[in-house]
Amino acid sequence: MQGKLQETVFMTQPPGFVDAGNPTAVCKLQKAIYGLKQAPRAWFNELKNYLLAYGFTSSLADPSLFILHHASHPIFLLVYVDDIVVTGPSPNKLSTFITSLATRFSIKDLGSLSYFLGIEVTPNKKGFLLSQSKYIHDLLDKFKMLDSKPSSTPMLVDPPLLQNTGTPPCDLTKYRSAVGSLQYLSFTRPDISYSVNKLAQFMQAPQEAHLTALKRLLRYLHGTMHLGLQIIRDSTRALHSFSDADWGGDKDNYFSTSGYLVYMGRNLLSWSLPKSKKSSHALHQKPSSDLSQTQVQN
């Protein structure tokens, strides 16, 4: 009921509130209600307008991130629908802002951040660890892999996975569901990004060999539930980027899979594994080294 509707929307009279004198009449909505497809946008616009009026600015890199620049005491606010994370170096500034926010919107303060959108936040001596151990446990339980033998690696290098492996087709629904779940897990587990990328290439017609590779990845996760992204508090601001490519590693079409990682100090900020077709020039040019590194000093 927070967001004001910009569109004209009518709804039938809800059960228990039907006008006995005019039962066929409809209601014109002034504000968004739960379940309305316009509700998320209306709510976000209402919250955004409030934050901008308070002094926040919207991040150009992420529209769901808002930053309040206040001398040496900035405030960062991240919003996902109705879940909000607020952080900053000054507890007093945070308390003042949260009190102001509570006077405008009905909110519930859940205290220190420990769990957000399936991601666990665990404080430690170095900073905090972002992990998804509960998500992995639930995933293994869903696919009956909790009693499986852990694997030391996420995927075998040889033999390579191909579109046509000569094995019978596997359960399409089960395969797609598992790979889709693993894509969300890669938010805190960059070590499985390549494996998930590879398995996702066989979504249209997976075979038993692909399912075997998928189960191996699940067994690897079984033995590495505790791993995640360590965010180090006392780190430098030097940017480091690493890149690599397998140079026609896909034996079905000889496309290349490239990858990069960007660090700020010892903290991993961004990574990607895009797949692209090699140009005719690249087919005959051998890279000077298997791993290239660039560094930019802030």
N, C-alpha and C positions, 0 to 999 in steps of 0.2 A: 504493500500500500504506500510505499515511499515515492515511487516514480510516477510522475505526471505524464499522461499519454498525449502525444502530439497527433495521433491518428484518431479517426472516428471509429469506435468499436462498440458493438452492441452484443448483449448476451441475454439468454433466456432467464427468467426469474428463478432464483435458486430454490430448491426444495425447503419448505418451512417458511418461506418468505414470499409466497405467491399472493398477489392482490386478488382477493376473492371477487371483487367487483370488476376486475379487468384481467382475467387469468391469461389472456393471449398476448398481453403487452410485453415488451422487451425493455431491458435496462441499458442506458447509455453510460459507459464507464468513463469516469473522470481520472481515475488512477489505475495503475496496473495491479492485477491480482495474481496470485500464485498459479502457475501453469499457463499463463498467457504468453504467447510467443514473443510479444513485444516487451514483456516484463524485464528481462535481463538488460536490454538496451536502455529502457526507461530508468531503471535503478542506477545503472552506471552513469548515465548523464546527470542524474540528481546528485550522486556522490561527487562526480567530477566537478560540477559547478560549485559545490560547497568547498572542495579542496582548493580550487583556483581562487575563490574569494578569500580563503584563509591565507593565501600566499604561496601555495604550492605551485610548481610547474610540472607539466607532463613531460616525461622522458621521450626523446626522439627515437631512442632505440627500442623502447617497450612502452606502448600506450597504457599498460596497466600499472606502470611504476610512476609514482609522484614524489617529487623532491622539494623539501622546504629548505632553502638556503638561508641560514641564520648564523652569520659569523662563523664561529668554530663549533656551533651546535646544530648541525643539519639534522633533518628528520627524513627518513625514507619510508614510504608507504607502498606496499604491494597488494593489489586487490585481485581476487579471482571470484567473480560473482558476488557472493556474500561472505567470503572468507577473506580476512584482511590481516596482513602482517605489518607491524610498525616497529621501526628500530631507529636508534640514534645514540650518540655518545653521552647525552645529558638526560638522566632519569627525570629531573624536574621538568624539562621541556616536554618530554614524552607524556608525563602525567598531566600537564596542563592541556596538551592537545587532546588526549584521550577524554578528559573531562569535557572539553568543548565539543568533541564529536558525539559524546553521549547525550548532550543536551539537544542535539539536532536529530539524531537517529537512535533507534532502540538497538543497543549493542550489548554484548556480553563479553567481559574481559576474561580471557582464559589463562592469563598469566604468561609466564616465560614460554617462548616457543619450544615445542618438543615434537610436534607432529603437524605436517601441513601437506595436504593433497597426496597422502600416501608416502611422503618423504619424512623420515625420522631425523631429528636434529639432536645430536648428543654432544653436550659440552665436554671438553677435556682440557688437559694442560696446554696443548698447543693452540687450541681455538675451539672448533667444533667439527663433528663428523656428520656428513649427509649420507644417509643410507636408506635402504628399502628392505631390510631383513624380514619384516612382517609380510611385506608384499611377496617376497620370494617364497616364504613359508606357505602362504595361502596359494600361490601358484603351483608349487610342488604338490600340495594337498589336492588341489583341483584335478591335476593330471596323474594322481596316484604314484608320485615319484619320491615320497618322503622316505621310503625304505630303500631307495636306490643306492648303489655304490658310487661315492663321489669320484669325479674325474679331475685330473690335474690340469687339463687344458680344455678350452672351450670348443675347439674344432681341430680335426685332423688336416694336415697339409696335403697328404697323399693317401689315397687317390683324390683328385679334385672333384667337387660336386658339379654335375652336368645336368642339363635339362632332361635328357633321356639316359637314365642309368641302367635300363634293362630290368629294373625291378617292378613289381606290381604297384598300382596306385594305392595310396594310403587314404585314411579317413580325411576328406577335404575339410570338413567343419572343424575337426579337432586340430588339424595342422594350422589353419588360419587363426583360430582362437589363441593358440599358444604363441605364435609368432607376433600377433597383434599385442598380446600382453607383454612380451619381451621388449617391444619397441618403447613402451612406457618406462620399463625398467632401465633402459639405457640412459636415462636422465642422470643417474648417479653412478652408472657402471660403464664408463667408456671402454673398458677392457672387453666388453661383449659387442661393441658397436659393429665391428667387421662381420662377426658371426651372424648377428641379426640381419645385417644388410644382405648377406649371402643367402640366408634362409628365406628372406622375403622375396627373392627373385623367382621362387618356385611356387608362389601362392596359387597360380592358375591351375597347375596340374602336378601336385606333389606326389612323389613316389616313396616307396618304403625306405630307400637309401636316404632321402631327405628327412624322413621321420626319424631315422636312426641318428642322423646328425643333430636333429633337434633335441632328441633325448640325451645325447652326449652333452649338449649345452646346458640342459636342465640339471644334469648330474654335476657339471662344473659349478653351477650356482649352488647346488646342495652343499658343496664343500667350501664355498666362499661367501656364505650369507653375511658374514661380519664385515666384508669389504664395502667401501664407499668412497666418497670424495672428502678428503681432509682439507678443511679450510684453516690455514695457518694465520694466526692473528698478527704476529710480528714478522712480516715478510716485506721484501723490497718492492718497489714499484717498477722495476725493470720488466719490460715486455719481451718474452721469448716466443718464437713460433717455430714449430717443427712440421715438416711436410715429407711425404713419401708417396710412391705409386708402385703398383705391381706390373706396369707396362705390358698390357695385353694379357693379364692374368686370367681373364674369363675365356675358357677354351671353347665355349659355345659360339661366341661372336667376336672374340679377341678385343673386347672393350677393356679399358683400364679402370681400375678402382684407385682413386687417389685419396689422400687423407691429410688432415692438418690438426694440430693442437696449438692452442695459444695459452701461454702462462703469463701471469703477472707475479713475478717473483717465483714462489713455489706453489702458487695457487692456480689450478687449471680453470680457465674461464670459458673456453669455447672449443668445440671439436666437431669435425664433420667427415663423412666418408662418401663423397659423391662418386657416381659412376659415369664415365663419359667415353665416347668413341675417340680412339687415337687418330690424329691427323696423319697424312701420308709422310710429312716431315718427321713426326715423332716416331714413326715405325722404323726409321733408319738411324735415329740419333740415340746413342746410349748415354744415359745420365752420367755425370762425372763422379757421382757418389750415390749410394743407396739412400742416404739420409741427408737432407739439406737443412741448415739452421740459419735463421736470421735473428738478430737482436736489435731492439730499439731501446735506447736509454730514455726514460721519461725525464 
